[in-house]
Amino acid sequence: MISRAAGGTLFLDEVGELSPRVQVKLLRVLQEGTYNRIDEDRERTARCRVVAATHRKLEDERDAFRDDLYYRLAA
């Protein structure tokens, strides 16, 4: 998905439903701007704007949603 959004916008709906493992991967993309595809060892660069939405109040779900990812998305 990230490669398809190159130069544009990546919309993540229901980001509050992400598993902890996927949250870590998304945080890496947001902080470092890099990611690895599943079938490759090569690191790729992510150049896109990320917009995220959820129906949950993430402030109330500190145990299920990473604080650092929350603040990175809120910035």
N, C-alpha and C positions, 0 to 999 in steps of 0.2 A: 504494500500500500504506500509506503513512504516513497519509493522510487516513482510511483505513478503521480505523486503530488509534486514532483520536482518543479521548483520555481513558482508554485502556486500555494494552495491552502489544503491542509489535511484536516478534515473534520472528524473528530472522535466522539461518537454519540455514546452515552451511558458509560463514561469513563469511570464512574464509581463502581462499576461491575468488574473491572479488571482484576485479574488474579495478582497476588503479590509478585510472582515471577515476571509477569508482563509489565507491572508497574516499574520494576527495576530497569527493564529494557527501554521503556518509554522515557524514564528519567535520564538514561544515558544519551538518548537521541536529543533530548532538550538541552542537556548540559554540554555535551561534547560535540554534538552535531554529526555523530557517526553511528553506524549500525552494521550488523552482519546479516546477510541473507541466510536462510536455513541451509541451503545447499552449497554454500561457499564459505571459504575461510577468509576471503578478502574483505577488508573493511571498506565500507562505502560511506560517502558523505551525504548527509541529509540537508537539502536546501529547500525548506518550505516553512510556511507559517502553520502553526498548530492551533486549532480552535477546538475546545472540548466542552461537552455538555453532559449533564446528568440531572436526574430528578431528585437525587439524594442530597442531604445536607452533609457535605463532607466534613465540615467542622465538627460535627457530632460523631463521626466515625473514625476517630483517631486510631483505633485498634485494627481497622480493616483497610485504611488508606494511608499511605506514607505521607508524613508531614512535609518532607522535602519536595515530593512531587506536587503536593497540594500548593505549596508556596510558589513553586516554579510555574505551575499553570495559572496561578492567580496574578502573576507579575505581568 
